[in-house]
Amino acid sequence: MSDRLINGTTGNDTAESSINPKHQAKVRANTAALRKALQLALLQSEPQSSNSKEPPSDQGFSTFADDVSTAWVSDENPTIRDLAWLLSKPSLFVPETLDYSAFEWPAFERLASLTQTPATQTPATQRLTATRLDLLTATVAATNDIPSRSDTNRLGQYYEALIAFLQHHFYPHYQCFQNVQLIADKQTLGEADFIVEMEPEKWCHLEVAIKFFLLRDDADADPQNLSHWVGPNSRDRLDKKLRHMNQQQLALLQNTANLALLNQTLSERGLEKPIDKIEAKHLLQGALFTHLYTVTDKSSVTNKSETINTNTSLNNSKAAHHLPLPFNTGAHAGYWIRYNELCILLDEIDNLEQGELRWVLLKKTEWLGGLHQLEWQDRAISNAELIATLKGISLPRLVLCLSPSGGENLRWNEFKLMITTDYWPDTRIPSRNI
């Protein structure tokens, strides 16, 4: 490899030195395919100028109102982007995947009618317009209890804080309890994420989760086999998560004894009237990643080691990441690649047609709504800096891959790329320092 990409190494220590010789040969043979895949991934994302109000169209998001576009992707306020992501991003699965109902947010206009009483209305809430994005923006502007990405480094904790914020503002006149532990005889039976009064005496037990899974890239990997979707740390597995949520978390309050214990517990937290019946619902959001190879049309590749047909159409490449049932449309959010594959790939794409690549490492709490250009422009790094920064990573990192597309105003193509350890998902062989 060139010195340009091994900044920080000593002696003969190179990225390839950590790769099994057979795997090294395979990675080298696959470089042409990876290069084509990277080019197509960048082409799929429509560019966004620094002053544009229109977001890239291929972000895997669905709009959360018919009367407003996904312009929230370009909003400068990170909290608004994260809240809008939460409200617009569909569940990972179609509703019938689990035995219990999927949670749906109420009519968004409740924010206009219920968030503020007449006595506490501010100029901001008085100027509410008909668009849901404006309602959300005004709600955030009119309150002081806004969750912040800087409050925690734990994505799950931040995600629950965003949900609690929305519960408070969607249902301000009803009761809502968070993180309710059921304890009997000094033994914890379980914990409910949220107990929400959605309407008078209509209660919901809501279990929430924000999860990111990567599809294995071995020859037997099947996107319909949920056990083949693995978490970034290799300990999580999609089938296990669904089984635990379905059989344990959501079933927690579906028996008389536990419901009685819930009433006893909540009476000490201000429950006004005992709960006679409660419905369990789930909100399971996140993103799914497939190997960078899958950005291309697999029908044009007879063997992964062969060069991808340069005539592969962009439409065909998009079809490759339309996931089968039980996944929801829009669940796919990006691609993944191993660190050693990335090193070799970047070493051989100096003449990439899109121009010099830039990279932004995302913090965990930035995985939802991402970054505005004003936020990432001072954090963007070069190929060499990315390789040096990720040298010896022990856990996958999510990055933005950026490529300038030219034009009158500076515009950027971007897509999310998860960079894993050299041996992911195998944890038995540690990733060596490179």
ABEGO torsion letter per residue (X at the ends): XBAAAABGBBEABBAAAABBAAAAAAAAAAAAAAAAAAAAAAAABBBBBAABABBBABAGBBBABAABBAAAAABABAAAAAAAAAAABBBABBAAABABBBBBBBBAAAAAAAABBAAABBAAAAABBABAAAAAAAAAAABAABBBAAABABAAAAAAAAAAAAAAAABAABBBBBGBBBBBGGBBAEBBABBBBABBGBBBBBBBBBBBBBBBABAABBAABAAABBBAAGABBAAAAAAAAAAAAAAAAABAAAAAAAAAAAAAAGBABBBABBBBBBBBBEBBBBBAAAABBAAABABAABBBBAABBAAAAAAAABBBOABBBGABAEBBBBAAAAAAAAAAAAABAAEBBBBBBBBAAAABAEBBAAAAAAABBBAAAAAAAABGBABBBBBBBBBBAEEABBBBBBBBBBBBBAAOABAABBBBBX
